Amino acid sequence: MRYNRWVTAGIAGSIGIFVANLVSQVLFFQLGEEILFHSDQQSDKLIAVMTQMEPLPVMETDPGVYMTISLFIGALHGGVFAYIRDSLPENTIKSGLAYGGILWVLMALYFEFHAPFNMFGEPLPLLGLELFFWVIVVNVEGVLISTLYDRFGNSRGEY
């Protein structure tokens, strides 16, 4: 059964970013925690911003607000995916990976340059690790959006 493609895209995007947030929590704050937040290599300023300076990040102080805004951003990501879907590869997984690549270039790359590197003085090797983590996070989001959209909202009827 096909549903309205814009509603499906919004829901797919919200689900995609929700799961991507879970993946990012595991990568950045569990697997990468020791080197990213407890290493002598890391910028003292970045550590202070993330763990000591008030106000602490919203994701720590009010996760409900953080997640609500994140779900809205995810819905927008889904809408953009629906808008450009016909320009992406026909294969669902390849289109999700292509969209993940677009998100990485337009979102993660600039964010890492602007905030951790530029504002907080994060060293390049740690920035590289974070950019690698972002590849995984945005590809999870892209593949989930593509899969859900193609299954429930794509008028082409292809999956």
Disulfide bonds with the S-S distance in Angstrom:
none
